[in-house]
Amino acid sequence: MKLFNSFDFELDTSFSLKTVAEVTELLQHDMIYVYHHLNPGDEVDLKFAGTNLKGDIRYQVFFKTFLLGYVTLGGYFRSYFEDNSLLRGRISSVTKEKYLPISQLDVELDIIKLKNAS
């Protein structure tokens, strides 16, 4: 026990669960203006866009005022993001090749509420 107490540990109180979602239906008409500005870590806004036939939640992904595409949150993650009309996320990864449009875009979201597992 003495050995354990000799180390200085600091607890990280900023811990939060995150999920990564793929942006589908990438819209090229707005993307041509901002694709060279999109980098991992940049902030994006997600606005509620309804649900699909299965009941999964859909969000529009905006970078500043430009619509990039849609994110669908379903299954296990649907209950964590219900009742949120506006979310804020960060770009997790961008796949692009020189002189070509973006082929894949992933967004990282913080899980807002947790349910008790008792």
Disulfide bonds with the S-S distance in Angstrom:
none
